[in-house]
Amino acid sequence: MLQEEVEHHVEEEEKPGSGVFAQARKGKLDLDAIGEQLAARKKELTASYKSSGVPEPDFTTLDEVSV
């Protein structure tokens, strides 16, 4: 049930013209810059959990995006 809800939500957000990504493009947001900021933050958080001894997450349904 959760998977269906998530898939439906993703569909809604990716709709051309009305989804969140279309709205971001209309707002002239620099999606490349935002992506770079997200990748940098992910790198910081990954280093943080590794240094604190927290086990690395196990991605079972999504492929991890490399940075």
mmCIF file of the N, C-alpha and C atoms, coordinates in Angstrom:
data_MODEL
# 
_entry.id   MODEL 
# 
loop_
_atom_site.group_PDB 
_atom_site.id 
_atom_site.type_symbol 
_atom_site.label_atom_id 
_atom_site.label_alt_id 
_atom_site.label_comp_id 
_atom_site.label_asym_id 
_atom_site.label_entity_id 
_atom_site.label_seq_id 
_atom_site.pdbx_PDB_ins_code 
_atom_site.Cartn_x 
_atom_site.Cartn_y 
_atom_site.Cartn_z 
_atom_site.occupancy 
_atom_site.B_iso_or_equiv 
_atom_site.pdbx_formal_charge 
_atom_site.auth_seq_id 
_atom_site.auth_comp_id 
_atom_site.auth_asym_id 
_atom_site.auth_atom_id 
_atom_site.pdbx_PDB_model_num 
ATOM 1   N N  . MET A 1 1  ? 0.825  -1.185 0.000   1.00 0.00 ? 1  MET A N  1 
ATOM 2   C CA . MET A 1 1  ? 0.000  0.000  0.000   1.00 0.00 ? 1  MET A CA 1 
ATOM 3   C C  . MET A 1 1  ? 0.876  1.258  0.000   1.00 0.00 ? 1  MET A C  1 
ATOM 4   N N  . LEU A 1 2  ? 1.914  1.261  0.835   1.00 0.00 ? 2  LEU A N  1 
ATOM 5   C CA . LEU A 1 2  ? 2.805  2.421  0.910   1.00 0.00 ? 2  LEU A CA 1 
ATOM 6   C C  . LEU A 1 2  ? 3.484  2.659  -0.440  1.00 0.00 ? 2  LEU A C  1 
ATOM 7   N N  . GLN A 1 3  ? 3.941  1.586  -1.067  1.00 0.00 ? 3  GLN A N  1 
ATOM 8   C CA . GLN A 1 3  ? 4.597  1.716  -2.367  1.00 0.00 ? 3  GLN A CA 1 
ATOM 9   C C  . GLN A 1 3  ? 3.662  2.364  -3.380  1.00 0.00 ? 3  GLN A C  1 
ATOM 10  N N  . GLU A 1 4  ? 2.404  1.963  -3.390  1.00 0.00 ? 4  GLU A N  1 
ATOM 11  C CA . GLU A 1 4  ? 1.438  2.551  -4.321  1.00 0.00 ? 4  GLU A CA 1 
ATOM 12  C C  . GLU A 1 4  ? 1.258  4.040  -4.053  1.00 0.00 ? 4  GLU A C  1 
ATOM 13  N N  . GLU A 1 5  ? 1.192  4.415  -2.784  1.00 0.00 ? 5  GLU A N  1 
ATOM 14  C CA . GLU A 1 5  ? 1.041  5.820  -2.413  1.00 0.00 ? 5  GLU A CA 1 
ATOM 15  C C  . GLU A 1 5  ? 2.252  6.640  -2.860  1.00 0.00 ? 5  GLU A C  1 
ATOM 16  N N  . VAL A 1 6  ? 3.438  6.097  -2.651  1.00 0.00 ? 6  VAL A N  1 
ATOM 17  C CA . VAL A 1 6  ? 4.665  6.792  -3.049  1.00 0.00 ? 6  VAL A CA 1 
ATOM 18  C C  . VAL A 1 6  ? 4.720  6.944  -4.561  1.00 0.00 ? 6  VAL A C  1 
ATOM 19  N N  . GLU A 1 7  ? 4.417  5.864  -5.281  1.00 0.00 ? 7  GLU A N  1 
ATOM 20  C CA . GLU A 1 7  ? 4.438  5.923  -6.747  1.00 0.00 ? 7  GLU A CA 1 
ATOM 21  C C  . GLU A 1 7  ? 3.436  6.954  -7.264  1.00 0.00 ? 7  GLU A C  1 
ATOM 22  N N  . HIS A 1 8  ? 2.258  7.006  -6.649  1.00 0.00 ? 8  HIS A N  1 
ATOM 23  C CA . HIS A 1 8  ? 1.250  7.989  -7.060  1.00 0.00 ? 8  HIS A CA 1 
ATOM 24  C C  . HIS A 1 8  ? 1.763  9.406  -6.790  1.00 0.00 ? 8  HIS A C  1 
ATOM 25  N N  . HIS A 1 9  ? 2.379  9.608  -5.646  1.00 0.00 ? 9  HIS A N  1 
ATOM 26  C CA . HIS A 1 9  ? 2.913  10.930 -5.299  1.00 0.00 ? 9  HIS A CA 1 
ATOM 27  C C  . HIS A 1 9  ? 3.990  11.359 -6.301  1.00 0.00 ? 9  HIS A C  1 
ATOM 28  N N  . VAL A 1 10 ? 4.877  10.454 -6.636  1.00 0.00 ? 10 VAL A N  1 
ATOM 29  C CA . VAL A 1 10 ? 5.940  10.757 -7.604  1.00 0.00 ? 10 VAL A CA 1 
ATOM 30  C C  . VAL A 1 10 ? 5.327  11.125 -8.949  1.00 0.00 ? 10 VAL A C  1 
ATOM 31  N N  . GLU A 1 11 ? 4.325  10.372 -9.378  1.00 0.00 ? 11 GLU A N  1 
ATOM 32  C CA . GLU A 1 11 ? 3.630  10.688 -10.634 1.00 0.00 ? 11 GLU A CA 1 
ATOM 33  C C  . GLU A 1 11 ? 3.090  12.109 -10.625 1.00 0.00 ? 11 GLU A C  1 
ATOM 34  N N  . GLU A 1 12 ? 2.452  12.476 -9.521  1.00 0.00 ? 12 GLU A N  1 
ATOM 35  C CA . GLU A 1 12 ? 1.882  13.821 -9.398  1.00 0.00 ? 12 GLU A CA 1 
ATOM 36  C C  . GLU A 1 12 ? 2.974  14.892 -9.472  1.00 0.00 ? 12 GLU A C  1 
ATOM 37  N N  . GLU A 1 13 ? 4.084  14.665 -8.797  1.00 0.00 ? 13 GLU A N  1 
ATOM 38  C CA . GLU A 1 13 ? 5.160  15.661 -8.762  1.00 0.00 ? 13 GLU A CA 1 
ATOM 39  C C  . GLU A 1 13 ? 5.881  15.802 -10.097 1.00 0.00 ? 13 GLU A C  1 
ATOM 40  N N  . GLU A 1 14 ? 5.871  14.746 -10.907 1.00 0.00 ? 14 GLU A N  1 
ATOM 41  C CA . GLU A 1 14 ? 6.583  14.768 -12.180 1.00 0.00 ? 14 GLU A CA 1 
ATOM 42  C C  . GLU A 1 14 ? 5.705  15.184 -13.359 1.00 0.00 ? 14 GLU A C  1 
ATOM 43  N N  . LYS A 1 15 ? 4.454  15.523 -13.108 1.00 0.00 ? 15 LYS A N  1 
ATOM 44  C CA . LYS A 1 15 ? 3.558  15.906 -14.203 1.00 0.00 ? 15 LYS A CA 1 
ATOM 45  C C  . LYS A 1 15 ? 4.090  17.132 -14.939 1.00 0.00 ? 15 LYS A C  1 
ATOM 46  N N  . PRO A 1 16 ? 4.136  17.055 -16.275 1.00 0.00 ? 16 PRO A N  1 
ATOM 47  C CA . PRO A 1 16 ? 4.552  18.224 -17.044 1.00 0.00 ? 16 PRO A CA 1 
ATOM 48  C C  . PRO A 1 16 ? 3.559  19.371 -16.847 1.00 0.00 ? 16 PRO A C  1 
ATOM 49  N N  . GLY A 1 17 ? 4.067  20.537 -16.615 1.00 0.00 ? 17 GLY A N  1 
ATOM 50  C CA . GLY A 1 17 ? 3.209  21.710 -16.495 1.00 0.00 ? 17 GLY A CA 1 
ATOM 51  C C  . GLY A 1 17 ? 2.722  22.015 -15.098 1.00 0.00 ? 17 GLY A C  1 
ATOM 52  N N  . SER A 1 18 ? 2.466  20.980 -14.277 1.00 0.00 ? 18 SER A N  1 
ATOM 53  C CA . SER A 1 18 ? 1.916  21.252 -12.954 1.00 0.00 ? 18 SER A CA 1 
ATOM 54  C C  . SER A 1 18 ? 2.684  20.619 -11.802 1.00 0.00 ? 18 SER A C  1 
ATOM 55  N N  . GLY A 1 19 ? 3.582  19.703 -12.095 1.00 0.00 ? 19 GLY A N  1 
ATOM 56  C CA . GLY A 1 19 ? 4.355  19.054 -11.037 1.00 0.00 ? 19 GLY A CA 1 
ATOM 57  C C  . GLY A 1 19 ? 5.397  19.990 -10.443 1.00 0.00 ? 19 GLY A C  1 
ATOM 58  N N  . VAL A 1 20 ? 5.986  19.551 -9.363  1.00 0.00 ? 20 VAL A N  1 
ATOM 59  C CA . VAL A 1 20 ? 6.951  20.393 -8.646  1.00 0.00 ? 20 VAL A CA 1 
ATOM 60  C C  . VAL A 1 20 ? 8.152  20.753 -9.531  1.00 0.00 ? 20 VAL A C  1 
ATOM 61  N N  . PHE A 1 21 ? 8.584  19.841 -10.387 1.00 0.00 ? 21 PHE A N  1 
ATOM 62  C CA . PHE A 1 21 ? 9.737  20.137 -11.236 1.00 0.00 ? 21 PHE A CA 1 
ATOM 63  C C  . PHE A 1 21 ? 9.380  21.159 -12.313 1.00 0.00 ? 21 PHE A C  1 
ATOM 64  N N  . ALA A 1 22 ? 8.183  21.042 -12.864 1.00 0.00 ? 22 ALA A N  1 
ATOM 65  C CA . ALA A 1 22 ? 7.721  22.019 -13.856 1.00 0.00 ? 22 ALA A CA 1 
ATOM 66  C C  . ALA A 1 22 ? 7.598  23.396 -13.205 1.00 0.00 ? 22 ALA A C  1 
ATOM 67  N N  . GLN A 1 23 ? 7.089  23.431 -11.984 1.00 0.00 ? 23 GLN A N  1 
ATOM 68  C CA . GLN A 1 23 ? 6.963  24.701 -11.276 1.00 0.00 ? 23 GLN A CA 1 
ATOM 69  C C  . GLN A 1 23 ? 8.331  25.313 -10.982 1.00 0.00 ? 23 GLN A C  1 
ATOM 70  N N  . ALA A 1 24 ? 9.294  24.473 -10.644 1.00 0.00 ? 24 ALA A N  1 
ATOM 71  C CA . ALA A 1 24 ? 10.645 24.968 -10.378 1.00 0.00 ? 24 ALA A CA 1 
ATOM 72  C C  . ALA A 1 24 ? 11.248 25.573 -11.644 1.00 0.00 ? 24 ALA A C  1 
ATOM 73  N N  . ARG A 1 25 ? 11.015 24.920 -12.779 1.00 0.00 ? 25 ARG A N  1 
ATOM 74  C CA . ARG A 1 25 ? 11.531 25.468 -14.046 1.00 0.00 ? 25 ARG A CA 1 
ATOM 75  C C  . ARG A 1 25 ? 10.868 26.803 -14.366 1.00 0.00 ? 25 ARG A C  1 
ATOM 76  N N  . LYS A 1 26 ? 9.556  26.888 -14.147 1.00 0.00 ? 26 LYS A N  1 
ATOM 77  C CA . LYS A 1 26 ? 8.836  28.142 -14.400 1.00 0.00 ? 26 LYS A CA 1 
ATOM 78  C C  . LYS A 1 26 ? 9.346  29.253 -13.497 1.00 0.00 ? 26 LYS A C  1 
ATOM 79  N N  . GLY A 1 27 ? 9.745  28.906 -12.292 1.00 0.00 ? 27 GLY A N  1 
ATOM 80  C CA . GLY A 1 27 ? 10.263 29.884 -11.345 1.00 0.00 ? 27 GLY A CA 1 
ATOM 81  C C  . GLY A 1 27 ? 11.712 30.226 -11.598 1.00 0.00 ? 27 GLY A C  1 
ATOM 82  N N  . LYS A 1 28 ? 12.261 29.666 -12.664 1.00 0.00 ? 28 LYS A N  1 
ATOM 83  C CA . LYS A 1 28 ? 13.629 29.909 -13.089 1.00 0.00 ? 28 LYS A CA 1 
ATOM 84  C C  . LYS A 1 28 ? 14.650 29.567 -11.996 1.00 0.00 ? 28 LYS A C  1 
ATOM 85  N N  . LEU A 1 29 ? 14.366 28.493 -11.252 1.00 0.00 ? 29 LEU A N  1 
ATOM 86  C CA . LEU A 1 29 ? 15.316 28.019 -10.256 1.00 0.00 ? 29 LEU A CA 1 
ATOM 87  C C  . LEU A 1 29 ? 16.464 27.318 -10.970 1.00 0.00 ? 29 LEU A C  1 
ATOM 88  N N  . ASP A 1 30 ? 17.639 27.439 -10.437 1.00 0.00 ? 30 ASP A N  1 
ATOM 89  C CA . ASP A 1 30 ? 18.813 26.786 -11.004 1.00 0.00 ? 30 ASP A CA 1 
ATOM 90  C C  . ASP A 1 30 ? 18.868 25.362 -10.449 1.00 0.00 ? 30 ASP A C  1 
ATOM 91  N N  . LEU A 1 31 ? 18.224 24.430 -11.163 1.00 0.00 ? 31 LEU A N  1 
ATOM 92  C CA . LEU A 1 31 ? 18.134 23.060 -10.685 1.00 0.00 ? 31 LEU A CA 1 
ATOM 93  C C  . LEU A 1 31 ? 19.502 22.391 -10.605 1.00 0.00 ? 31 LEU A C  1 
ATOM 94  N N  . ASP A 1 32 ? 20.423 22.768 -11.477 1.00 0.00 ? 32 ASP A N  1 
ATOM 95  C CA . ASP A 1 32 ? 21.771 22.203 -11.406 1.00 0.00 ? 32 ASP A CA 1 
ATOM 96  C C  . ASP A 1 32 ? 22.456 22.629 -10.111 1.00 0.00 ? 32 ASP A C  1 
ATOM 97  N N  . ALA A 1 33 ? 22.320 23.893 -9.748  1.00 0.00 ? 33 ALA A N  1 
ATOM 98  C CA . ALA A 1 33 ? 22.933 24.396 -8.514  1.00 0.00 ? 33 ALA A CA 1 
ATOM 99  C C  . ALA A 1 33 ? 22.302 23.730 -7.295  1.00 0.00 ? 33 ALA A C  1 
ATOM 100 N N  . ILE A 1 34 ? 20.989 23.562 -7.325  1.00 0.00 ? 34 ILE A N  1 
ATOM 101 C CA . ILE A 1 34 ? 20.307 22.893 -6.214  1.00 0.00 ? 34 ILE A CA 1 
ATOM 102 C C  . ILE A 1 34 ? 20.794 21.454 -6.106  1.00 0.00 ? 34 ILE A C  1 
ATOM 103 N N  . GLY A 1 35 ? 20.948 20.784 -7.241  1.00 0.00 ? 35 GLY A N  1 
ATOM 104 C CA . GLY A 1 35 ? 21.462 19.413 -7.240  1.00 0.00 ? 35 GLY A CA 1 
ATOM 105 C C  . GLY A 1 35 ? 22.856 19.330 -6.659  1.00 0.00 ? 35 GLY A C  1 
ATOM 106 N N  . GLU A 1 36 ? 23.696 20.298 -6.982  1.00 0.00 ? 36 GLU A N  1 
ATOM 107 C CA . GLU A 1 36 ? 25.057 20.328 -6.437  1.00 0.00 ? 36 GLU A CA 1 
ATOM 108 C C  . GLU A 1 36 ? 25.028 20.544 -4.925  1.00 0.00 ? 36 GLU A C  1 
ATOM 109 N N  . GLN A 1 37 ? 24.140 21.411 -4.465  1.00 0.00 ? 37 GLN A N  1 
ATOM 110 C CA . GLN A 1 37 ? 24.014 21.649 -3.019  1.00 0.00 ? 37 GLN A CA 1 
ATOM 111 C C  . GLN A 1 37 ? 23.544 20.385 -2.300  1.00 0.00 ? 37 GLN A C  1 
ATOM 112 N N  . LEU A 1 38 ? 22.578 19.697 -2.887  1.00 0.00 ? 38 LEU A N  1 
ATOM 113 C CA . LEU A 1 38 ? 22.091 18.459 -2.288  1.00 0.00 ? 38 LEU A CA 1 
ATOM 114 C C  . LEU A 1 38 ? 23.188 17.395 -2.244  1.00 0.00 ? 38 LEU A C  1 
ATOM 115 N N  . ALA A 1 39 ? 23.960 17.280 -3.309  1.00 0.00 ? 39 ALA A N  1 
ATOM 116 C CA . ALA A 1 39 ? 25.044 16.296 -3.348  1.00 0.00 ? 39 ALA A CA 1 
ATOM 117 C C  . ALA A 1 39 ? 26.103 16.615 -2.299  1.00 0.00 ? 39 ALA A C  1 
ATOM 118 N N  . ALA A 1 40 ? 26.423 17.904 -2.135  1.00 0.00 ? 40 ALA A N  1 
ATOM 119 C CA . ALA A 1 40 ? 27.412 18.305 -1.128  1.00 0.00 ? 40 ALA A CA 1 
ATOM 120 C C  . ALA A 1 40 ? 26.906 17.985 0.275   1.00 0.00 ? 40 ALA A C  1 
ATOM 121 N N  . ARG A 1 41 ? 25.630 18.249 0.529   1.00 0.00 ? 41 ARG A N  1 
ATOM 122 C CA . ARG A 1 41 ? 25.057 17.969 1.850   1.00 0.00 ? 41 ARG A CA 1 
ATOM 123 C C  . ARG A 1 41 ? 25.020 16.472 2.104   1.00 0.00 ? 41 ARG A C  1 
ATOM 124 N N  . LYS A 1 42 ? 24.700 15.690 1.083   1.00 0.00 ? 42 LYS A N  1 
ATOM 125 C CA . LYS A 1 42 ? 24.691 14.237 1.240   1.00 0.00 ? 42 LYS A CA 1 
ATOM 126 C C  . LYS A 1 42 ? 26.088 13.752 1.615   1.00 0.00 ? 42 LYS A C  1 
ATOM 127 N N  . LYS A 1 43 ? 27.094 14.317 0.984   1.00 0.00 ? 43 LYS A N  1 
ATOM 128 C CA . LYS A 1 43 ? 28.477 13.933 1.276   1.00 0.00 ? 43 LYS A CA 1 
ATOM 129 C C  . LYS A 1 43 ? 28.821 14.257 2.736   1.00 0.00 ? 43 LYS A C  1 
ATOM 130 N N  . GLU A 1 44 ? 28.400 15.429 3.207   1.00 0.00 ? 44 GLU A N  1 
ATOM 131 C CA . GLU A 1 44 ? 28.633 15.820 4.605   1.00 0.00 ? 44 GLU A CA 1 
ATOM 132 C C  . GLU A 1 44 ? 27.938 14.852 5.565   1.00 0.00 ? 44 GLU A C  1 
ATOM 133 N N  . LEU A 1 45 ? 26.677 14.556 5.285   1.00 0.00 ? 45 LEU A N  1 
ATOM 134 C CA . LEU A 1 45 ? 25.923 13.665 6.171   1.00 0.00 ? 45 LEU A CA 1 
ATOM 135 C C  . LEU A 1 45 ? 26.490 12.248 6.168   1.00 0.00 ? 45 LEU A C  1 
ATOM 136 N N  . THR A 1 46 ? 26.929 11.785 5.004   1.00 0.00 ? 46 THR A N  1 
ATOM 137 C CA . THR A 1 46 ? 27.529 10.459 4.913   1.00 0.00 ? 46 THR A CA 1 
ATOM 138 C C  . THR A 1 46 ? 28.791 10.393 5.751   1.00 0.00 ? 46 THR A C  1 
ATOM 139 N N  . ALA A 1 47 ? 29.641 11.412 5.655   1.00 0.00 ? 47 ALA A N  1 
ATOM 140 C CA . ALA A 1 47 ? 30.867 11.451 6.456   1.00 0.00 ? 47 ALA A CA 1 
ATOM 141 C C  . ALA A 1 47 ? 30.524 11.475 7.943   1.00 0.00 ? 47 ALA A C  1 
ATOM 142 N N  . SER A 1 48 ? 29.489 12.205 8.298   1.00 0.00 ? 48 SER A N  1 
ATOM 143 C CA . SER A 1 48 ? 29.076 12.323 9.694   1.00 0.00 ? 48 SER A CA 1 
ATOM 144 C C  . SER A 1 48 ? 28.620 10.979 10.267  1.00 0.00 ? 48 SER A C  1 
ATOM 145 N N  . TYR A 1 49 ? 27.757 10.277 9.541   1.00 0.00 ? 49 TYR A N  1 
ATOM 146 C CA . TYR A 1 49 ? 27.292 9.010  10.102  1.00 0.00 ? 49 TYR A CA 1 
ATOM 147 C C  . TYR A 1 49 ? 28.398 7.970  10.101  1.00 0.00 ? 49 TYR A C  1 
ATOM 148 N N  . LYS A 1 50 ? 29.304 8.018  9.147   1.00 0.00 ? 50 LYS A N  1 
ATOM 149 C CA . LYS A 1 50 ? 30.409 7.057  9.134   1.00 0.00 ? 50 LYS A CA 1 
ATOM 150 C C  . LYS A 1 50 ? 31.339 7.291  10.319  1.00 0.00 ? 50 LYS A C  1 
ATOM 151 N N  . SER A 1 51 ? 31.613 8.558  10.645  1.00 0.00 ? 51 SER A N  1 
ATOM 152 C CA . SER A 1 51 ? 32.521 8.856  11.749  1.00 0.00 ? 51 SER A CA 1 
ATOM 153 C C  . SER A 1 51 ? 31.880 8.593  13.109  1.00 0.00 ? 51 SER A C  1 
ATOM 154 N N  . SER A 1 52 ? 30.549 8.559  13.173  1.00 0.00 ? 52 SER A N  1 
ATOM 155 C CA . SER A 1 52 ? 29.873 8.341  14.449  1.00 0.00 ? 52 SER A CA 1 
ATOM 156 C C  . SER A 1 52 ? 29.601 6.861  14.720  1.00 0.00 ? 52 SER A C  1 
ATOM 157 N N  . GLY A 1 53 ? 29.922 6.004  13.770  1.00 0.00 ? 53 GLY A N  1 
ATOM 158 C CA . GLY A 1 53 ? 29.730 4.570  13.968  1.00 0.00 ? 53 GLY A CA 1 
ATOM 159 C C  . GLY A 1 53 ? 28.350 4.057  13.595  1.00 0.00 ? 53 GLY A C  1 
ATOM 160 N N  . VAL A 1 54 ? 27.518 4.910  13.053  1.00 0.00 ? 54 VAL A N  1 
ATOM 161 C CA . VAL A 1 54 ? 26.191 4.471  12.610  1.00 0.00 ? 54 VAL A CA 1 
ATOM 162 C C  . VAL A 1 54 ? 26.374 3.624  11.358  1.00 0.00 ? 54 VAL A C  1 
ATOM 163 N N  . PRO A 1 55 ? 25.728 2.464  11.304  1.00 0.00 ? 55 PRO A N  1 
ATOM 164 C CA . PRO A 1 55 ? 25.907 1.617  10.109  1.00 0.00 ? 55 PRO A CA 1 
ATOM 165 C C  . PRO A 1 55 ? 25.381 2.283  8.841   1.00 0.00 ? 55 PRO A C  1 
ATOM 166 N N  . GLU A 1 56 ? 26.011 1.967  7.741   1.00 0.00 ? 56 GLU A N  1 
ATOM 167 C CA . GLU A 1 56 ? 25.605 2.519  6.451   1.00 0.00 ? 56 GLU A CA 1 
ATOM 168 C C  . GLU A 1 56 ? 24.218 2.006  6.098   1.00 0.00 ? 56 GLU A C  1 
ATOM 169 N N  . PRO A 1 57 ? 23.357 2.887  5.545   1.00 0.00 ? 57 PRO A N  1 
ATOM 170 C CA . PRO A 1 57 ? 22.009 2.429  5.197   1.00 0.00 ? 57 PRO A CA 1 
ATOM 171 C C  . PRO A 1 57 ? 22.042 1.380  4.084   1.00 0.00 ? 57 PRO A C  1 
ATOM 172 N N  . ASP A 1 58 ? 21.057 0.512  4.103   1.00 0.00 ? 58 ASP A N  1 
ATOM 173 C CA . ASP A 1 58 ? 20.934 -0.523 3.094   1.00 0.00 ? 58 ASP A CA 1 
ATOM 174 C C  . ASP A 1 58 ? 19.775 -0.154 2.184   1.00 0.00 ? 58 ASP A C  1 
ATOM 175 N N  . PHE A 1 59 ? 20.084 0.226  0.951   1.00 0.00 ? 59 PHE A N  1 
ATOM 176 C CA . PHE A 1 59 ? 19.057 0.608  0.000   1.00 0.00 ? 59 PHE A CA 1 
ATOM 177 C C  . PHE A 1 59 ? 18.525 -0.639 -0.668  1.00 0.00 ? 59 PHE A C  1 
ATOM 178 N N  . THR A 1 60 ? 17.263 -0.949 -0.407  1.00 0.00 ? 60 THR A N  1 
ATOM 179 C CA . THR A 1 60 ? 16.707 -2.187 -0.953  1.00 0.00 ? 60 THR A CA 1 
ATOM 180 C C  . THR A 1 60 ? 15.742 -1.940 -2.125  1.00 0.00 ? 60 THR A C  1 
ATOM 181 N N  . THR A 1 61 ? 15.186 -0.725 -2.228  1.00 0.00 ? 61 THR A N  1 
ATOM 182 C CA . THR A 1 61 ? 14.219 -0.503 -3.303  1.00 0.00 ? 61 THR A CA 1 
ATOM 183 C C  . THR A 1 61 ? 14.677 0.548  -4.296  1.00 0.00 ? 61 THR A C  1 
ATOM 184 N N  . LEU A 1 62 ? 15.590 1.399  -3.909  1.00 0.00 ? 62 LEU A N  1 
ATOM 185 C CA . LEU A 1 62 ? 16.066 2.448  -4.795  1.00 0.00 ? 62 LEU A CA 1 
ATOM 186 C C  . LEU A 1 62 ? 17.563 2.303  -4.983  1.00 0.00 ? 62 LEU A C  1 
ATOM 187 N N  . ASP A 1 63 ? 18.036 2.567  -6.172  1.00 0.00 ? 63 ASP A N  1 
ATOM 188 C CA . ASP A 1 63 ? 19.481 2.576  -6.392  1.00 0.00 ? 63 ASP A CA 1 
ATOM 189 C C  . ASP A 1 63 ? 20.035 3.846  -5.777  1.00 0.00 ? 63 ASP A C  1 
ATOM 190 N N  . GLU A 1 64 ? 21.150 3.708  -5.065  1.00 0.00 ? 64 GLU A N  1 
ATOM 191 C CA . GLU A 1 64 ? 21.776 4.877  -4.479  1.00 0.00 ? 64 GLU A CA 1 
ATOM 192 C C  . GLU A 1 64 ? 22.381 5.713  -5.601  1.00 0.00 ? 64 GLU A C  1 
ATOM 193 N N  . VAL A 1 65 ? 22.193 7.007  -5.536  1.00 0.00 ? 65 VAL A N  1 
ATOM 194 C CA . VAL A 1 65 ? 22.758 7.921  -6.514  1.00 0.00 ? 65 VAL A CA 1 
ATOM 195 C C  . VAL A 1 65 ? 24.159 8.248  -6.081  1.00 0.00 ? 65 VAL A C  1 
ATOM 196 N N  . SER A 1 66 ? 25.131 8.034  -6.960  1.00 0.00 ? 66 SER A N  1 
ATOM 197 C CA . SER A 1 66 ? 26.504 8.340  -6.586  1.00 0.00 ? 66 SER A CA 1 
ATOM 198 C C  . SER A 1 66 ? 26.751 9.834  -6.696  1.00 0.00 ? 66 SER A C  1 
ATOM 199 N N  . VAL A 1 67 ? 27.623 10.318 -5.817  1.00 0.00 ? 67 VAL A N  1 
ATOM 200 C CA . VAL A 1 67 ? 27.971 11.747 -5.807  1.00 0.00 ? 67 VAL A CA 1 
ATOM 201 C C  . VAL A 1 67 ? 29.420 11.934 -6.160  1.00 0.00 ? 67 VAL A C  1 
# 
